[in-house]
Amino acid sequence: MVFRIEPQMGAESYKTYAMVSPLSSHFRPATCAEVDCPHYLNGWRVRVEGLAPQDIHAAKTSGRRWIEQRVADGETWLVFEAGQPCFKASQHRTRVDRPPLYIVRDGDHRGNPRGTKARLHQRAADWQEDFAEHQQKLADEIRKG
């Protein structure tokens, strides 16, 4: 749960400045080696007890190198050696060389009551200038009283 200070005005009175890097456009699939996956680097183990039979079968027939280690009655582990893709390898992502999107939206975390379209700045400097101008307007209003 996110803690937020209760806003003193309606959402229509706010602007939200964000730099975002969407997964779909700013990341690509990556290998375990590219993301320094700890399982890839150090190996990993999976406790057999508690796994469904199909999961045990999948782990044993995955093509990965493993040994079965019996620690005690009722405690058996499949130990996978380092240097091979982990079971979550398909979920690894790495950033592509692309700058973030510089966005300005009307409203705040509660939404955009006016339904205005977000503005996308092409350059960080333009986004910073927009932010500085907005801050100056606020400061001028406060000074007026």
C-alpha positions in Angstrom: 0.0 0.0 0.0 1.3 3.4 -0.9 1.1 6.2 1.7 0.1 9.5 0.2 -0.6 12.8 1.9 -4.3 13.7 1.4 -4.4 16.4 -1.3 -6.0 19.7 -0.3 -7.6 20.3 -3.7 -9.4 18.4 -6.3 -7.4 16.4 -8.9 -8.2 19.0 -11.5 -5.9 21.4 -9.7 -2.8 19.3 -10.1 -0.3 18.4 -12.8 1.7 15.2 -12.8 5.3 15.2 -14.3 6.6 11.7 -15.1 9.5 10.0 -16.8 8.5 6.5 -17.8 10.1 3.6 -19.6 7.4 1.2 -20.6 8.3 -2.5 -20.6 7.0 -2.8 -24.2 9.2 -0.2 -25.7 12.2 0.3 -23.4 13.1 -3.3 -22.5 13.8 -6.5 -24.4 14.1 -10.1 -23.4 17.4 -11.0 -21.9 19.4 -14.0 -20.9 20.3 -15.0 -17.4 23.9 -14.0 -18.1 22.9 -10.5 -19.3 21.0 -9.7 -16.1 23.5 -11.3 -13.7 20.8 -13.7 -12.5 21.8 -15.1 -9.1 20.6 -18.6 -10.0 22.7 -18.5 -13.2 25.7 -17.2 -11.4 25.5 -19.4 -8.2 23.2 -22.3 -9.1 20.0 -23.0 -7.2 18.1 -25.8 -5.5 14.4 -26.8 -5.4 12.9 -28.8 -2.6 11.1 -31.8 -4.0 8.6 -32.2 -1.2 5.6 -30.0 -1.7 6.0 -29.9 -5.5 3.4 -31.3 -7.8 4.5 -34.5 -9.6 4.3 -32.7 -13.0 6.6 -29.9 -11.6 9.1 -32.5 -10.4 9.0 -34.2 -13.9 9.4 -30.8 -15.6 12.4 -29.9 -13.5 14.1 -33.3 -14.0 13.5 -33.3 -17.8 14.2 -29.6 -18.4 17.6 -30.3 -19.9 19.4 -28.6 -17.1 22.2 -30.3 -15.1 21.2 -31.3 -11.6 21.8 -33.8 -8.8 19.4 -35.1 -6.3 20.4 -34.5 -2.7 18.7 -36.3 0.1 19.2 -34.4 3.3 17.0 -36.4 5.7 13.8 -38.4 5.6 11.2 -36.2 3.9 13.8 -33.6 2.7 15.1 -34.0 -0.8 16.5 -31.2 -3.1 17.2 -31.0 -6.8 20.5 -29.0 -6.9 21.1 -27.2 -10.2 24.6 -26.1 -11.1 25.6 -22.6 -12.0 26.1 -21.5 -15.6 22.7 -22.6 -17.0 19.4 -20.8 -17.5 17.1 -20.6 -14.5 13.5 -21.6 -14.6 12.5 -17.9 -14.9 14.8 -17.1 -17.8 11.9 -16.3 -20.1 10.9 -13.4 -17.7 14.3 -11.7 -17.7 14.4 -8.2 -19.3 17.1 -5.6 -19.9 16.8 -2.0 -21.0 17.4 -1.0 -24.6 19.3 2.2 -25.3 16.3 4.6 -25.4 15.7 7.7 -23.4 12.6 7.7 -21.1 9.3 9.3 -22.2 8.9 12.7 -20.7 5.2 13.1 -19.9 3.0 15.9 -18.4 -0.6 15.0 -17.4 -3.3 17.0 -15.9 -4.5 15.6 -12.5 -2.8 13.4 -10.0 -2.9 9.8 -8.7 -6.7 10.1 -8.4 -7.0 10.7 -12.2 -7.6 13.3 -14.8 -11.1 14.7 -14.2 -11.0 17.0 -17.3 -9.9 14.1 -19.5 -7.2 16.2 -21.2 -4.6 14.4 -23.3 -1.1 13.9 -21.8 1.7 16.0 -23.3 4.8 14.1 -24.5 8.0 16.2 -24.6 10.6 15.1 -27.1 13.5 16.3 -25.0 14.3 16.2 -21.3 15.2 19.9 -21.5 11.7 20.8 -22.7 10.1 18.7 -19.9 12.3 20.4 -17.3 11.4 23.9 -18.7 7.7 23.0 -18.6 8.1 21.9 -14.9 10.1 25.1 -14.1 7.5 27.3 -15.7 4.7 25.5 -13.7 6.6 25.9 -10.5 7.1 29.6 -11.2 3.4 30.1 -11.8 2.6 28.4 -8.5 5.2 30.6 -6.7 3.7 33.8 -8.3 0.2 32.8 -7.2 1.4 32.2 -3.6 3.2 35.5 -3.6 -0.1 37.3 -4.7 -1.9 35.7 -1.8 
